[in-house]
Amino acid sequence: MPQGRERVVEDAATRGVDVRIVERPAARSLHEAAALLGIEPSDIVKTLVVKRHDGDYLFALVPGGRKISWAKLRALVGVNKLSLPDASLALAATGYERGTITPFGSTTAWPVVADAAVAGRTVAMGAGEHGYSAFVDGDALIRAFDATVADITDPE
């Protein structure tokens, strides 16, 4: 199986989505990462792996400077319990380490829920390997995964 960036690029191409992979130094914060990439912190989208009570997962796409609103996400998904798995479970569920996770090329195609703020702009996200970011059109990202789009976040 191809690793990291190759999986991202191959899956994006299969889905008809243009992805631009950019090498970047490690960053100690969201603001530092945004400065290194020449973008606003809100243009960085974290892909969070969320564990459902039934043992399945979903991807939550969360813009920088925002955090999951557990109440909003539980209401949207229609469950009482959701949680963030530990790093080893996230790796097992996606094939990616934390900090590199993206729905593109995930070893399992979990459902995607995108915060409404992802739409209508270019975003940077995990690229499957440390030291890289993937730039993608938010609307194309949403279409590629038939993502549910909703207000699922609150300011950090």
C-alpha positions as CSV (number, residue, x, y, z in Angstrom):
1,M,0.0,0.0,0.0
2,P,1.3,3.5,-0.8
3,Q,2.3,5.6,2.1
4,G,1.1,9.0,3.3
5,R,1.2,11.7,0.7
6,E,0.9,9.1,-2.1
7,R,-2.4,7.8,-0.7
8,V,-3.7,11.3,-0.4
9,V,-2.8,12.3,-4.0
10,E,-4.1,9.0,-5.4
11,D,-7.4,9.1,-3.6
12,A,-7.9,12.8,-4.4
13,A,-7.3,12.1,-8.1
14,T,-9.7,9.2,-8.0
15,R,-12.3,11.5,-6.5
16,G,-11.6,14.2,-9.1
17,V,-10.2,16.7,-6.6
18,D,-7.1,18.8,-7.2
19,V,-4.8,18.7,-4.2
20,R,-1.6,20.7,-3.8
21,I,0.9,19.1,-1.3
22,V,3.3,21.6,0.3
23,E,6.3,20.8,2.4
24,R,6.5,22.8,5.6
25,P,8.6,22.9,8.8
26,A,7.1,21.6,12.1
27,A,5.0,24.2,13.9
28,R,4.4,24.5,17.6
29,S,1.0,26.2,17.3
30,L,-1.8,26.9,14.9
31,H,-0.7,30.5,14.4
32,E,2.9,29.4,13.7
33,A,1.6,26.8,11.1
34,A,-0.6,29.4,9.4
35,A,2.3,31.9,9.3
36,L,4.6,29.2,7.7
37,L,2.0,28.5,5.1
38,G,1.1,32.2,4.5
39,I,-2.6,31.7,5.4
40,E,-5.0,32.6,8.2
41,P,-5.3,30.2,11.1
42,S,-9.0,29.7,10.2
43,D,-7.8,28.3,6.8
44,I,-6.2,25.3,8.4
45,V,-8.7,22.5,8.8
46,K,-8.1,19.8,11.4
47,T,-9.5,16.3,10.5
48,L,-10.5,14.9,13.8
49,V,-11.4,11.2,14.2
50,V,-14.5,10.9,16.4
51,K,-15.5,7.6,17.9
52,R,-19.2,6.7,18.0
53,H,-20.7,4.7,20.9
54,D,-21.2,1.8,18.5
55,G,-17.4,1.5,17.9
56,D,-17.5,3.1,14.4
57,Y,-15.9,6.4,13.6
58,L,-16.5,9.6,11.7
59,F,-14.3,12.4,10.5
60,A,-15.0,15.9,11.7
61,L,-13.5,18.8,9.7
62,V,-12.8,21.6,12.1
63,P,-11.4,25.0,11.0
64,G,-8.4,26.4,13.0
65,G,-9.4,28.5,16.0
66,R,-12.5,26.4,16.5
67,K,-13.3,23.2,18.5
68,I,-15.9,20.6,18.2
69,S,-19.2,21.4,19.9
70,W,-20.0,18.0,21.3
71,A,-23.7,18.9,21.9
72,K,-24.1,20.1,18.3
73,L,-22.3,17.1,16.8
74,R,-24.2,14.6,19.0
75,A,-27.5,16.2,18.0
76,L,-26.5,16.1,14.3
77,V,-25.4,12.4,14.4
78,G,-28.3,11.4,16.7
79,V,-26.2,9.7,19.4
80,N,-25.7,10.3,23.1
81,K,-22.0,9.6,23.2
82,L,-19.1,10.6,21.1
83,S,-15.4,10.8,22.0
84,L,-11.9,11.4,20.6
85,P,-10.0,8.0,20.6
86,D,-6.4,7.8,21.7
87,A,-3.7,8.1,19.1
88,S,-3.3,4.4,18.6
89,L,-7.0,3.9,17.9
90,A,-7.0,6.9,15.5
91,L,-4.0,5.4,13.6
92,A,-5.8,2.0,13.4
93,A,-9.0,3.6,12.2
94,T,-7.4,5.7,9.4
95,G,-3.8,4.5,8.7
96,Y,-2.6,8.0,9.6
97,E,-0.8,9.4,12.7
98,R,-2.3,12.3,14.5
99,G,-1.2,15.6,12.9
100,T,-1.4,14.0,9.4
101,I,-5.0,12.7,9.4
102,T,-7.1,13.4,6.3
103,P,-10.2,11.7,4.8
104,F,-8.2,11.4,1.6
105,G,-6.6,7.9,1.5
106,S,-7.9,6.8,4.8
107,T,-7.7,3.0,5.2
108,T,-11.4,3.1,6.0
109,A,-13.9,5.5,4.4
110,W,-15.6,6.9,7.5
111,P,-18.5,9.4,7.1
112,V,-17.3,13.0,6.9
113,V,-19.0,15.9,8.8
114,A,-17.7,19.3,7.8
115,D,-18.2,22.5,9.8
116,A,-20.0,25.0,7.6
117,A,-17.0,27.3,7.7
118,V,-15.1,24.8,5.5
119,A,-17.2,25.6,2.5
120,G,-16.5,28.4,0.0
121,R,-12.7,28.7,0.3
122,T,-9.4,27.0,-0.1
123,V,-8.2,25.1,3.0
124,A,-5.0,23.5,4.2
125,M,-5.2,20.1,5.9
126,G,-3.2,17.0,6.8
127,A,-1.4,15.4,4.0
128,G,-0.8,11.9,5.4
129,E,2.7,12.6,6.5
130,H,4.4,14.9,9.0
131,G,6.0,18.0,7.5
132,Y,3.4,18.4,4.7
133,S,0.0,20.1,4.2
134,A,-2.5,19.5,1.5
135,F,-4.3,22.5,0.0
136,V,-7.8,21.8,-1.4
137,D,-10.9,23.6,-2.4
138,G,-13.3,23.3,0.5
139,D,-16.4,22.8,-1.7
140,A,-14.6,20.1,-3.7
141,L,-13.6,18.4,-0.4
142,I,-17.2,18.4,0.8
143,R,-18.5,17.0,-2.6
144,A,-15.8,14.4,-2.8
145,F,-16.9,12.8,0.5
146,D,-20.6,13.7,0.3
147,A,-19.9,15.3,3.6
148,T,-22.7,16.5,5.9
149,V,-22.2,20.2,6.3
150,A,-23.4,21.8,9.5
151,D,-22.5,24.1,12.4
152,I,-20.6,21.7,14.6
153,T,-18.0,24.0,16.2
154,D,-17.6,26.7,18.8
155,P,-14.7,29.2,19.1
156,E,-11.7,27.9,21.0
